[in-house]
Amino acid sequence: SGISLPQIQISGLQMLLHFHTTLLVFSDTLLHASWRAAGLESQLAAATKNALPAALFADVYAAVSVLLNMSVCAAESQLLDNYRGTAQEVCSGWLPLFESNGQRRTPLSAIEAAVHVLFDHDFSGDSPIIGGEWWVREQYASSGLHYHFDKDEAFANQNIGSLYRHPHVSSITYLSNVGAPTLILNQTVSAKVGTLPEELVAVARGDEPVEAVLCYPQSNKHLVFRGNLFHGVSAELAVTAENASQMRRVLLINWWASAPIPPYAE
């Protein structure tokens, strides 16, 4: 069932979250087709409860527990250095949704089955989406996650300071009831960001967000939002776990109209 997300009007936000507010323009027609199919043309984000069937949710939770006991992939290690000790992340996988003949691929695991179910959940009618890039993350309920843009990491590394490529739609499926909320800002970075790193582009331009969407964790709640928006996890707003060992756990899926470049998604 759909739920109402708080959409916050922001004036003079005193946070260093200043990024260019021009939407990406390359593949603009496909981008808006994806937003339209996901119900995001007139809103930044949407959320629903009980997104996965109960039995599949239980299978996904068990599969994620197994994955989190595996080693973190090397490609993610530098990113995790920023918050090592507070979070564990399993490197992303790329799942094409369709065979070469246009038929849907057969899921080979609980997580792949969830990706297919959530694709049908997130998109209605025609959409240009061909697959999902998925990964899982677990962190202490009291911790946050730095604000960032979802993007093709390998593509960004090849075009440092000059070009970003974002998923059309991003999504989070919460696997626990505890932890800090996701905060999504109506803030984007233009396709060509010049030669400065993100932090300096932010300061140089001084643009500020004027709207935000806040979403708290709840088991089997599913959040979708435009894939080019600046977002993060705000530790200051965390729901404290009664048991100190409880963790904030999520399954993340970025929906793409063309596959991201390995090794971050493979």
C-alpha positions in Angstrom: 0.0 0.0 0.0 1.2 3.5 -0.8 2.2 5.8 2.0 2.6 9.6 2.2 6.1 10.8 2.5 6.9 14.1 4.2 8.0 16.6 1.6 9.8 19.4 3.4 10.2 23.0 2.2 13.8 24.1 2.9 14.9 27.7 3.2 18.5 28.6 3.8 19.5 25.1 4.8 22.6 25.4 6.9 24.3 22.3 5.5 27.2 22.0 3.0 24.9 20.5 0.4 25.3 23.0 -2.5 25.2 21.4 -5.9 24.0 22.6 -9.3 20.2 22.2 -9.7 20.1 21.6 -13.4 18.7 18.2 -14.3 20.8 15.9 -16.5 19.9 16.3 -20.1 21.5 13.4 -21.9 18.9 10.7 -22.6 16.3 13.2 -21.4 13.4 11.5 -23.2 14.3 8.1 -21.8 14.8 9.6 -18.3 11.4 11.1 -18.2 9.8 8.0 -19.6 11.3 6.1 -16.7 10.1 8.7 -14.2 6.6 8.6 -15.7 6.5 4.8 -15.5 7.6 5.0 -11.9 5.1 7.8 -11.0 7.9 10.2 -10.3 7.2 12.9 -12.9 5.5 15.2 -10.4 7.2 14.0 -7.2 10.7 13.4 -6.0 10.0 10.0 -4.3 7.3 7.5 -3.4 7.2 4.7 -0.8 5.0 1.7 -0.2 4.7 -0.8 2.7 4.8 -4.6 2.3 6.4 -4.3 -1.1 7.5 -7.9 -1.2 5.4 -11.0 -0.5 6.1 -12.2 3.1 7.7 -15.5 2.1 10.0 -13.8 -0.5 10.9 -11.1 2.0 12.0 -13.8 4.5 14.0 -15.5 1.8 15.7 -12.2 0.9 16.5 -11.4 4.5 18.2 -14.8 4.9 20.1 -14.4 1.6 21.3 -10.9 2.7 22.5 -12.4 6.0 24.7 -14.8 4.0 26.0 -12.1 1.7 27.0 -9.9 4.6 29.1 -12.7 6.0 31.2 -12.6 2.8 34.1 -10.3 2.3 33.6 -6.8 0.9 34.6 -6.6 -2.8 37.8 -4.8 -3.5 36.2 -2.2 -5.8 34.1 -0.9 -2.8 37.0 -0.9 -0.3 38.0 2.7 -0.8 34.4 3.9 -0.5 34.0 2.0 2.8 37.1 3.5 4.3 35.0 6.6 4.8 32.8 4.8 7.3 34.6 1.5 8.1 33.6 0.1 11.4 30.0 1.4 11.2 28.9 -0.3 8.0 29.4 -3.3 5.8 28.5 -3.3 2.1 28.5 -6.2 -0.4 29.6 -5.1 -3.9 26.9 -4.6 -6.5 25.7 -7.0 -9.1 24.1 -6.3 -12.4 20.9 -8.2 -13.3 19.5 -7.8 -16.8 15.8 -8.3 -16.7 15.3 -9.6 -20.2 16.7 -12.2 -22.5 17.8 -11.3 -26.0 14.4 -12.4 -27.3 12.7 -9.9 -25.0 11.4 -12.5 -22.6 11.9 -12.0 -18.8 14.9 -13.8 -17.4 14.4 -16.6 -14.9 15.6 -15.5 -11.4 18.3 -17.8 -9.9 18.1 -16.6 -6.3 15.8 -14.9 -3.8 17.5 -11.6 -4.4 17.1 -11.9 -8.2 13.4 -12.8 -7.6 13.0 -9.7 -5.5 14.6 -7.5 -8.2 12.0 -8.8 -10.7 9.1 -8.3 -8.3 10.3 -4.8 -7.4 10.7 -3.9 -11.1 7.0 -4.9 -11.6 6.1 -2.9 -8.5 8.1 0.2 -9.4 7.2 0.6 -13.1 3.9 0.5 -14.9 3.4 0.4 -18.6 6.3 0.9 -21.0 9.6 1.9 -19.5 13.2 1.9 -21.0 14.6 0.1 -18.0 16.6 -3.0 -18.9 18.0 -4.1 -15.6 18.8 -3.4 -12.0 22.1 -2.8 -10.2 21.7 -4.2 -6.7 23.7 -4.3 -3.5 23.1 -4.7 0.2 24.3 -2.6 3.2 24.2 -3.1 7.0 25.2 -0.5 9.5 24.7 0.4 13.2 21.3 1.8 13.8 22.8 5.0 15.2 25.1 5.7 12.3 24.5 7.7 9.1 25.8 7.6 5.5 27.5 10.5 3.7 25.4 12.5 1.2 26.1 11.4 -2.3 24.8 10.9 -5.9 24.1 7.5 -7.2 26.1 7.1 -10.4 28.0 4.7 -12.6 31.1 4.6 -10.5 33.4 3.2 -13.2 32.2 5.8 -15.7 32.7 8.6 -13.2 36.3 7.3 -12.5 37.0 7.4 -16.3 35.6 11.0 -16.5 36.8 12.5 -13.3 35.4 16.0 -12.8 33.8 16.2 -16.2 30.8 13.8 -16.6 28.4 11.8 -14.5 25.9 9.1 -15.5 23.1 8.4 -13.1 20.5 5.6 -12.8 17.1 6.6 -14.0 15.5 5.6 -10.7 17.0 4.6 -7.4 15.3 2.4 -4.8 15.8 1.2 -1.2 14.0 -1.7 0.4 14.3 -1.6 4.2 15.0 -4.9 5.8 14.8 -3.7 9.4 12.8 -1.4 11.6 15.6 0.6 13.1 18.1 3.2 12.1 18.4 6.6 10.6 16.1 7.9 7.9 17.0 8.5 4.2 16.9 12.2 3.3 16.5 13.0 -0.4 17.0 16.6 -1.6 15.8 18.2 -4.8 19.4 18.8 -5.8 21.2 17.5 -8.8 24.5 17.9 -10.5 24.7 18.9 -14.2 26.0 16.4 -16.7 29.2 18.5 -17.2 30.6 19.6 -13.8 33.8 21.2 -15.0 37.2 20.1 -13.7 36.6 20.7 -10.0 35.9 17.9 -7.5 32.4 17.7 -6.2 33.2 19.5 -2.9 34.7 22.6 -4.7 31.9 22.7 -7.3 29.5 22.8 -4.4 31.2 25.7 -2.7 31.8 27.6 -6.0 28.2 27.5 -7.1 26.5 27.9 -3.8 23.1 26.4 -4.9 20.9 25.2 -2.2 18.0 22.6 -2.1 14.5 23.9 -1.5 12.7 20.6 -1.0 13.4 17.3 0.7 11.8 14.0 1.3 12.4 12.0 4.6 11.8 8.3 4.9 12.3 6.2 8.0 13.2 2.5 7.9 10.4 -0.1 8.3 10.7 -3.8 7.4 9.6 -4.4 3.8 9.0 -0.7 3.1 10.2 0.2 -0.4 11.3 3.7 -1.4 11.8 4.9 -5.0 13.2 8.2 -6.1 14.6 10.0 -9.1 18.1 8.6 -9.7 19.9 11.9 -10.0 19.0 13.3 -6.6 21.5 14.1 -3.8 20.7 11.9 -0.7 22.1 10.3 2.4 21.3 8.9 5.8 21.0 11.4 8.7 22.4 9.9 11.9 21.0 12.8 14.0 17.4 11.6 13.2 18.0 7.9 13.9 15.5 5.7 15.7 17.4 4.1 18.6 17.4 0.3 18.7 16.3 -1.2 21.9 18.9 -3.9 21.4 22.4 -2.4 20.8 23.2 -5.3 18.4 20.3 -4.3 16.1 21.4 -3.1 12.7 20.0 -1.0 9.9 19.8 -3.3 6.9 18.8 -2.4 3.3 18.6 -3.9 -0.2 19.4 -1.2 -2.8 18.5 -1.3 -6.5 19.4 1.3 -9.1 17.3 1.0 -12.3 19.2 1.6 -15.5 18.2 2.0 -19.2 21.7 0.8 -20.1 24.1 -1.3 -18.1 26.7 0.4 -15.8 30.3 -0.4 -16.4 32.1 -3.1 -14.5 33.8 -3.7 -12.0 31.4 -1.9 -9.7 28.4 -3.7 -11.2 29.0 -7.1 -12.7 
